[in-house]
Amino acid sequence: MPKKIKLTAVIEADDNAVLDESAINNSVGKLGKVESYNIGIDTGESDNAVGGAASSQEGSSAGVSEISSFIKDSNKIYYGSLDVEKRKAVVISMLHSANLEKAKNDSGFKNKLSSMFANKLEEENSYVDKLLNDTNDESLFEVVKSKFLDGDLSQMFIYIWEKILSKGEEDDFEVELIETTAEKFSMEKPDIAETKKLGNERAKISRAIDVINSGKTAYNKLKAFEKTVVIALMLTECSTIDGKISSEDLSQLRSLLNDQFNVSSNSLTVVLEREIGYSLTKKVEQVEVYREKYELVEFLWERILSTETDIKDGEMELIRKMVRRLDISDVESEGARKEVEANLG
């Protein structure tokens, strides 16, 4: 029977080092399955560093049931260490605590706030009410504000913009709320504008995934941007082994999507994090007829040949892997490439 080992280590890292779940699994995970971990700043006062945030493997139920306690007990809150549910809970805590006085005195404002959380974060109303009650503390805002390093605060607001702009039309109430909240967190207007820009970039990817998941349009009939997202999802799937992507494969995937498909690292975040619950590559292979799959391969080659960046051997092997999973042979793929090359002149 396998044994469980608790490992405590103090690591000297660069200020800009990102110690997220992927980094932990790619390092300590080589010794065995990582069931839980804590990341924090070592003060030298004890053998145990104060945890910045718990891992997603620990489960989110305890953390989100008393999110105010999690915030107060954390030394710092690191964006990369928050699982999806805890990230949403922190977002609700940030926005509610920053606007608590208005929420208490204006029932209409509070109702709009609650509705926004339920709709944009896709949470049950009862769950939102529970978090609002847990963060109904006038002293909480200053505590929350003190918990973020600049980079993590920016990532939180990029995520907030992503969720707010992913569904429906841009809403004046929501935009003003996020902008004024960011100012309360001492963010400058140019920085707020940049987080909105990056959040909107991610939101476009999220909306495209929603269109793909709806199944209302054949994959080869999707708009060019949506087909690009289909390709990005399938290439990501082909880079994944046992639910994980190695740092080397992630670097290769990032380079391929950025150089050949104009998918930025910021946009790729959504592709990597979005759980669609099924194998898209397998679905395309099974649902689409040969001609439709062939046209997707033609689109893939069109994007590759339209750039001036040479494709690397490892990237080409990843593309072959994806094409073969669509039940398109190397010979057929080469035929598609030549057709596209001729059309491009």
Beta strands, then each sheet from edge to edge (+ up, - down):
strand 1: 38-39
strand 2: 53-54
sheet 1: 1+ 2-
end
